[in-house]
Amino acid sequence: MKNILLLPFLFLSLYTYGQTWEEINQGNVSDISGYGDTLHMVGNQVNNGNTNYFYGISTDGGSTWNKTTLNPFMSVEGVPISVGFFNNTDGIIGIKGSFTEEYLKTSDGGLTWQKFNPSTSQGIFQPYDIIILDESTAIITAFQSGKYIITYDKGNTWSCQCQFSTAWIPNFEVINSSLFFNYDSNTGIYKSTDGGMNWSVILNTRDITAFSMENENSGYAIVPQNSIDNNGNTVTTPNLYKTTDGWGSYEIILLIMLQDKYIGAFTFVNSQEFYFFNNDDIYYSGDGGQTIRLLQTIDFDPFRINKIQDAIFATGRGLAKLDPNGVISNILEDDSINEELIIYPNPITENQISINSDEFTSYSLYDLTGRFVESGVINNGVIELKPLSKQFYFLSLENIDTIKTLKIVVE
């Protein structure tokens, strides 16, 4: 049985320090991977009505690329969707067509490519992601099914390991050669401790839109929660699930600022710094999701995030790079709220509470699952609540351009 970890009330940070993502103009980049000091990418670019499918290599952290066209090596109409290298010379590419698939391999560092067939006899597979575990082992996940295939001999032979109930495997997390995580949007988060031979459900929740593990214990998931507001309208609030014990327990943080926004990808620098992607908008939080601001808008909609060589890359119709250790390049400061927000009394024993700021004009209240409870106006820092059951709540304080979320408890 899973337990929700209830954290004590936290003060909210007032300043948001966010690194700006650097867009690298290399066309519609589908994927990027790394081996040693070398980066590899695949994608396509349209010039004068002609589509060039390419493989690219970089030895300077992604600033410059040497590209090779893949068109002469391809025999199907499709997009190079993923790339991975076992070492400096041996690599594989997965190509996804509308109802077709193709695979390429190289043994000369990407200068030339040859077609190969995994021969799994699993019908239409359509590759989505290539994950290199070591210099002999790789996993290819499927776009149109819950299958994945695995090789232990550098791609010479492949076997199909598993069939999940979902239509596809959107995010396959490999911690080491035996510890895997995956999520199924119909069921929840799965864990395997024997290299994918057997799986067990460790978090039973539906509709996860994004998922990532930092290590075997720390991980995050985005789970949207639908509720009905005071006007009878359905609102969707993304919840950030955070665990530090491998999903034995977890904390839920409501991302109120991202209400009615689809978060299909996110990444983290540490347990406090997060970047959330809604289409081409990037939102940043420097305090674990308590405060969120729009950081920047880029020219494409990423669907894949990769951490390589101490940098973070966003791909899918483009390429953007974040250097978490670089100089702070974007400071978002809320000048209107220049003090720590305190709500009192907390714990709450009566229906009236106060905050030490008159900058907020309205509030919304949610339970720990993200379900809407009530909303109203704030008069001179005073909130009149309806009678509430004794439990924890999320209190969202709002003005015209700022939303702050606090955790309160009713006793």
N, C-alpha and C positions, 0 to 999 in steps of 0.2 A: 504494500500500500504506500502511495506517495504522500509525503507530508509537505505542505506549503510552509516555507521558512519565512517567518514574520520578522522583519528587521525593525529596530527602533526608529523613531522619528528622526529624519535627517534635515538639517538646514540646507537650503538651496544655494548653489553657487551663483554669483552674479555676473561672472565674466565667462565667455566662451572663447577658448583659444583653439582655432581650427587650422590645420594645414590645408592649403589649396592644392587640389589635384592638378597635375600638369597633363594637359592633353597632348598626345603625340600623334601627329597626322600621318597615319600609315594605311588609310583605307578602312574597310570594314573588317577589323580584326576579330576573329571568332574565339581564339584561345592563345594563351601564352604559357610556357613552362620553362623550367630552368634545369641545367645540370652544371655543377661547378660554377664557373664565372660566366657561363654562356647562357643566353636566353634564346628561346625558339618561339616562333609564332606562326599561325596560319590565318588566312582570310581571303578576301577578294576585293577587287577594285574595278570599277566600271570606267572605261575611257572610250569616248566616241562611240558609245553603244556596244562596245565589246567588253566582256567580263574576263578579267585576268585573275585566276586563282593562284595564290602564292604561298610560299614558305619563306620565312625570314629568320635571320640569325643576327644576334647582337652580342658584342663582347664589351660594351661600355655601359651596361646597365639600362639599355633600351633607348639611349639618345639617338643612335644611328643604327641603321639596319641594312644588311645585304640580302636582297630578295632573289628568289629563284621561282620562275613560273612553274606551276604544276600542271598546266593544261596539257602538255604533251604526254603526261603520265596517266591522265585520267580518261576513263572510258564511259563514265556515267555523268548525267547532269545532276550536279550536287555541289554542296558547299563544304570545303574542309572545315570541320567543326571542332577538332581537337588534335593535339600533338603532344608527344612525350618521347623522351630520350632515355635509354638505359645507361649510356655512357657518352663519350664525345663523338662517337661515330654511328652508333646504332639507334635508330628512332623509328617511330610509327606515326601515321596520320590516319584519322578516321574521317570519312567523307559521307555526309548525309544528303540523300536526295529525297524527292517527294515520297516515293515508294521504293527506293533503291538504296543500296549501300555499297561502299567500296573502301578498301584499305590499301595504304601504301607503306612501304618500309624502305629504309636507307641503311647502308653499311659504310658510307663514305662521308658522313657528317652533313648530309642534306644536299650534296651536289647532284646526285641522281636518285631516282625513286623507282621502285618496282611494285607492281600490284601483288597482293597476297590474299588468301582466303582463309579465315580462321576455321572454316569447316566444322561448325558446331551443330549443323543440322537443326537449327532452332527457328527456321523460317525467317521472315523479315525482322531484322534486328535494329537497324538504324543507329549507329554509334552516337553517343552524346559526349561522354567524357573519358579521357584516358588518364589513368592514375598509375604512376610508376612507383612501385614499392622498393625495389632494389635493382641491381644490375641484371637480374634475370626475370623478375616478377612484375607483371602489370595487370591492371584491371581495365576493362572497357565496359562502361555502363550504356544502357540502351535508352533511346528517346521514345520509342513507341511501345515499350513493355517494361515490366518490372524485373527483367532479366539482367544479368551481367555475366561477362565471360572473363576468364582469368588464364594467364600463362605463367609457367614457371621456368621456361627455357627460352626467354628472349623473343617470344612470339612465334616459335616454330610450331607449337601445338597449343590448342586452347580447349577449355571445357566450360560448360555452363554450370554455375554453382547454385543459383537460387532463383526463385520466382516469387516476387512480392505481389501483394494484391493490387498495388497501385498501377496506374497506366504507364508510369515511368519512374526512374530513380533520379530525382533532381539533384541530390547532394549526397555524395558518398565520402565519408570522412575516414581516413586511414591514419591511425595513431602509430602503429608499428605493424610488423608482419602478421601478427595474430589478432590485434584489437581493431575492430572496425565498428563504425557507427553509420546509420542510415536512417532516413525518415520516410514514412509512407503517409501521404496526405489523408488516407482513409483510416489509419490506425494510430500512428504516432511515431516515436523514436525507437529504433531497434539497435541492439548491441550484439556483436559476435566476439567471442574470446578465442576462437579456434580458426582464425583466418577465413571466416565466411562459410564454414561448413554448417554451422548451426546458429540460429538467431533467436533472440528473446525480446519481447516488448518491455522497455524500461520506462517509457512515458506514454500513457494512453491518452492522446488528445488529437482531435481531428483538425484538418485545414491549416496545418503549418505551411507558411509561405517561404520561409528561409530558415536555415539551420547551420550552425558551425560549432565545432569543438576546438578548444584551445589546447587541451591535453586530455588525459583519460578521466579527469575529474571535472574540469571547468568547461562549460559549454553554454550556448545561447540558442534560443529559437524565437521566431516571430509567429505569434498565434493571434489572428484577428478575432474580435469578439463583437457580435451584433447585439444591439439593444434598441429599445424604443424610447425616443425623447418625449418631452412634455407635449409636443405637437402631434404625436403619433407617427413620426417619421423614423425609419430605420437608420441608425448610425453605426458605423463600423470603426472600432478603435483597435489598432494593433497593440498587442501585449508583448512585452519583452520578457521571456522566461530566462532566468539565470540560475545556473547550478554550480556548486563547488564540490559536490560529492558524487558526480556521475549520475545525476538525476534521481538520487535517493530522496532528495528534497530540493526545492527550488523557490526562488523569489519571483514574484510577478510585478512588473512595473508597467503602468499604463502609459503609452506614448500618445498623450492627448493631443499634442501639437500635430501629430500625423493622422488625426481622425479623418476617416473616409479617404485615406491615401493607401494605395497598394504598395507594400514594401516587399519587393521580389528579391532583393539582395541587400546585404549589409556586411560590414566588416568591423573589426575592433582592433585597437592598438594595445589596450589593456582592459582591465575590468571597469574602467571609468570612461574611456574614450571610444565612441562609436560613430560610424558613418552609415547612414541609412539612405538607400536609393529608391526614389519614387520617380519612375520614368527617367527623365534627364536631370532631375533635381537631386542634389546631395544635401542631406541634413546632417548636422553634427551635434553630438552631446559630449560634454567633457565631464559630466558628473553622473555617469551610469544610467542615463536616460531620464533623469529628473527634469532637466532643462534641455530643450531642443530648439535649434535655430536653423533656418535655411542658410547653408554655407555658400553654395554656388550652383550654377546651371551649366551643364556641359552639352556637347553637340550630339550625344548619342545616349541610348538607353541600355546600360550594362545589364547582362544577365549572369555574368560569371566574375568572381573575385578570386585572385590568386596571390598568396604571399610567397615572394621569391627574393632571396638575397637581401633580406632586411628591408625590402620595399613591398608595397602592395599595388597590384595592377587590377584595373577594371577593364573587362573586354566584353565583346558582343556588340558588333556594329561599330566598333571604334576601339581606341586604346587610351587609357589614362593611368598616370602613375602618381603614387603618394609616397613621400619619404617621411616616415613617422619621426625620424631623428633629425630632420632638417630644421632650419630656422623658422620660427613661427611666422607665417605669412598672411594670416587672416585673423584679426581679432574682432569678435562681435561683442560689443559692450552695451548693456542696457543702462543708459544714463538715468532713466526715470526711476529706477529702483536701486538705490545705492546703500541698502542696508540688508542685514540678514533678516529673512522672513521668519517670524515666529507666530505661531497660532496658540491661543490660550483661551480657556484651559485645554490641556491635552495630556492625559485622557479627558474626554468630554463627559460631563455628568448632567449637563442641562442642554436645552435646545439652542441657546444663544452662545456664540463664540466670537472671538475678535482676532484680528490680525494687526500687526504693527506697521501697516502701510495703508494709505488711502488711494493707491494707484490702481487698484483693481475694482472693476465695476460689476462683475458677475461671477458666479461659481457654478460648478457641476460636481456632483457626487457620484462615485461608482463603488461597487463592492469589489472584493479582491479578485473576482473572476473577470472584471471589466464591464459588468452589467450596469447600465444607467440606473440610478436611484432617484435623484431629483436635481433640480437646478433652480437658480433664483438670482436676485440682485444683491449686491453688497452696498450697504449704506454706511459711509464713514468708517469703513473697516469692520463693520459688524455684520455677522451672518446669522439669520434666523433659520434654523433647521427644523424640519418636521420630526416627529417622534421616530427614533431609529432603534433597531435592535442592537444588542450589545455585540460588537465585533469590530474588526478593522475596516477602514474605508480609504479610498483615494479621494482627496479633495483637490479639484482643479480650480485655480484662481486665474481669472481671465480679464484682459483689457483689449483694446483694439488691435494690438500687435504682439502681445506676449501671453503665454500660458505657462504657469508654474504649477507643479503637482506635488502635493504633500501627502504623507500617510498619517492618518489620525485613527484614534480608537475611541469607541463609545463604551463606557462602563455603566 
